[in-house]
Amino acid sequence: MPSFEGAGEWLNQTPPNPSTAKGRPILVHFWSVSSPASQARLSQVAELRDRQKREGLRVIAVHVPGSEAGDTGKVRDAIAKLNLTEPCVLDNDYKLRDAFMIDNTTLPAYYLFDADLRLRSFSAGDAGLRELEDQLDQLLLDLRTHQPFCPGCELFLNTEALFCSDCGSPLTLPGPGVHPSYEENHFASLPTVRLVHPDPLIGQVIAGKYKLTACVGEGSMSVVYRAQRVHIGDEVAVKVMLGKLAGDEAALARFRREASAAAISHHANVIGIYDFGEPGDPSVPAFIVMELVKGTPLGYLLGIGTHFSFERAERLMRAICAGVGAAHRRDVVHRDLKPDNILVVAPDDTSEFESVRIVDFGFARIMTDSPAATKGTFLGTPFYMSPEQCLGRSVDAASDVYSLGVIFYELLSGNRPFVSDKVSGTINKHLYEAPPPLPPALGFPRWISTGIMRALSKDRRDRPQTATDLARQLKLI
């Protein structure tokens, strides 16, 4: 593509940067207020621009003057009237006209360049844009078939790329399969560890409905299995309480609470619960049936030093607030929000962006229940506990908001706000120390810092009272 450097005055926007132009197909269209035909096609250019922007298309306009040469005001009026919002250069010295080797009699003229800035197609005249649209559709199909794409930056990258060079997000890869970033996956509501030993429950049918087909992982209270619903045929995850806890009423109560709290919350960003049972079998004291989710704990991504661009972090924060907000609206308080209980889920057919699932409601409290059972009990994970949790006091939705403040602080900065070598030191900081200010060099909007600092207020009355209130203060909704 010929260089636009020194071409003339730019209207609407700053000149396109050649370093950021590569990776996107570009349509360059020449027009003139002296050419009725080119003016008549500008609305079609605008429609094409807006329709294909999400697919990476960028548009550059070049105005070639006729008798109105030097009359910038006339051109500006036409731009405003004709919905021309792309960068537009005034080619008053005809440098670009000559570089592209056209003349005024061929207007309008259209040049389509591929993601490597090579000329793909040229057309001109009244039917020129319609002819070029077929070429553009084929170009975008070829790019999607062969090159990774970042839907956030609307950018195609080289065939070996797995992550966006601009925002760091996992790319949408051509062809079938899941992005390698999600291959170390975790299913259902339990961050898992792969099992290598045979399990006697494999092949068994639970409650006459769920055939356990594979061990996914285990925790201190349960084992999670991949299972098939024998009457339907689809796959689910079944979380089975360990047999050694069969007589532990506290463990059974937590299991029941986890199923009930997650089911009540019912939201796309909360793990879906399908069934619960207590068969009375010593090897299966209780089980929870839930959606089978392939994703990676946010804690793992933070632990390996993943850089989250503000755009990616903002999308995750919006989804997290939506899921926790749904729980709060149904009087459910999670009480153990932390990065390990947030699964980052690969894009699928319904969305080009990552989504999240809030998991592990084992410590959750339904606000209509009596608080007496948990008052004075130390619940949660110290790095993410609210001051009132640190003191063993009763909690409400504002306690979850504090935990979200810690998570979002870490997501944006890469560091936890309160860290100590000892648990007692971490708790002391939650109780008495102000969080370090988020570095201005991170470059995100001021209201983000302000909202997170409010969420980290020591007095729960000074915080946003629910996750939805926090999302509003962060301008996520």
Secondary structure, DSSP 8 states (H G I E B T S, - for coil): ----TT---EESS----HHHHTTS-EEEEEE-TT-HHHHHHHHHHHHHHHHHGGGT-EEEEEE--STTTT-HHHHHHHHHHTT--S-EEE-TT-HHHHHTT--GGG-SEEEEE-TTS-EEEEEESTTHHHHHHHHHHHHHHHHHHHS-EETTTTEE--TT--B-TTT--B-B-SSSS--GGGTS-B-TTS------S--TTTT-EETTTEEEEEEEEE-SSEEEEEEEETTT--EEEEEEE-GGGTT-HHHHHHHHHHHHHHHHH--TTB--EEEEE---BTTBS-EEEE----EEEHHHHHHTT----HHHHHHHHHHHHHHHHHHHHTTEE-S---GGGEEEE--BTTBSS-EEEE---TT-EETTS-GGGTTT---S-GGG--HHHHTT----HHHHHHHHHHHHHHHHHSS-SS--SSHHHHHHHHHH-------GGG---HHHHHHHHHHT-SSGGGS-SSHHHHHHHTT--
